[in-house]
Amino acid sequence: MYEMLDRQQTCLAHGCAAFWTVDPKRRMILVTNPAGITVTLDLSASVPLPEAFGTRDRIPVALAFGVE
């Protein structure tokens, strides 16, 4: 856990728009922004994507786990 938090801090400190922590056991994604706010998203939710990713502005959490 310490290693993941260290990576999160490093990425966010160097311009990362959001840091995703993927929890395959619980099938959740935690999204943390540079302000340190973390949102936990389950299979029923979608993760917002930065504009740089083109036309798709959200990705379903279920898609990340291969659930349809």
C-alpha positions in Angstrom: 0.0 0.0 0.0 2.9 2.4 0.8 4.4 1.8 -2.6 1.1 2.6 -4.3 0.6 5.8 -2.3 4.1 6.8 -3.1 3.5 6.3 -6.8 0.2 8.3 -6.5 1.9 11.2 -4.9 4.7 11.2 -7.5 2.3 11.1 -10.4 0.0 13.8 -9.1 2.9 16.1 -8.1 4.2 15.9 -11.7 1.1 16.9 -13.6 -1.1 13.8 -13.7 -4.7 14.8 -14.0 -5.9 11.8 -12.0 -4.5 8.6 -10.5 -6.5 5.4 -10.7 -6.0 2.6 -8.2 -7.6 -0.5 -9.6 -8.9 -3.1 -7.0 -9.6 -6.3 -8.9 -10.7 -8.2 -5.8 -13.5 -5.7 -5.1 -14.0 -4.7 -8.7 -13.6 -1.1 -7.9 -11.5 1.8 -9.2 -10.4 4.6 -6.9 -9.8 7.9 -8.7 -7.7 10.5 -6.9 -7.2 14.1 -8.2 -4.3 16.5 -7.6 -6.3 18.1 -4.7 -6.2 14.7 -2.9 -9.9 14.0 -3.3 -10.6 10.3 -3.9 -13.8 8.9 -5.4 -14.5 5.2 -5.3 -16.3 3.8 -8.3 -18.0 0.3 -8.5 -19.2 -1.7 -11.5 -22.3 0.5 -11.9 -20.2 3.7 -12.4 -18.1 5.2 -15.2 -14.7 6.9 -14.8 -14.4 10.3 -16.4 -11.5 10.7 -18.9 -9.5 13.8 -19.7 -10.3 15.5 -23.0 -7.0 14.3 -24.5 -8.6 10.8 -24.9 -10.9 12.1 -27.8 -14.6 11.5 -28.2 -15.1 9.0 -25.4 -15.4 11.1 -22.2 -16.1 8.2 -19.8 -15.2 4.5 -19.5 -17.5 2.1 -17.7 -15.8 0.5 -14.6 -17.4 -2.8 -15.7 -15.4 -2.6 -19.0 -12.1 -2.4 -17.1 -13.0 -5.8 -15.5 -14.4 -7.4 -18.6 -18.0 -7.4 -17.3 -20.7 -6.6 -19.8 
